[in-house]
Amino acid sequence: MNSRLSKYVKTRFVRIASDLMENPQGLKFKLEKAAEKITKKNVIESIGVYVDDLKALIRMARLWVSRKYTDVGTQTILYTIVAIIYFVTPTDFVPDFVLGLGFVDDVAVLNWVLSLIKEDLNKFKAWEEKGRANKNAPDLNEVQIELNINDNNPKNKSQKKA
């Protein structure tokens, strides 16, 4: 990652990620946006070989915010959120709508974050696999449902009454 991009990420996105760690609802909203964005064909093609790692970061952050996965350090979660927030921000260093170049900076930031948290991400993936083998891991669909619950939504209030 070049020095200008590094400075931009560290001055803007680390602060945002730190704030979101203290705001679970705001973080859940960003995680939903990331989960939605990562399903788009043009995004998958642009991110390339990093798609699976980005999906793993999103899963880890979702499970961390729901307190179902806590065996991770604060610094790892901070950098995980930095990568996710950078990914969902369309007007970052190189805006995502710039054809052919829009995701180059996203990949650079993702690669940088992965290099910092590789060991913890591998530990998380092993935890997921072990849980699947033991059938004790939380259902990722269940995590998604929990993230979609919003007590201020009248639709959810009517469902709770039923």
LINWO-V781047 format. One record per run of one state. SS is the DSSP state (H for helix, E for strand, L for the rest). FROM is the first residue (numbers start at 1). LEN is the number of residues. If there is no record, write none. Layout:
ss=<SS:SS>
from=<FROM:FROM>
len=<LEN:LEN>
This chain:
ss=<L:H:L:H:L:H:L:H:L:H:L:H:L:H:L>
from=<1:3:22:24:38:41:66:74:89:104:135:140:149:154:162>
len=<2:19:2:14:3:25:8:15:15:31:5:9:5:8:1>
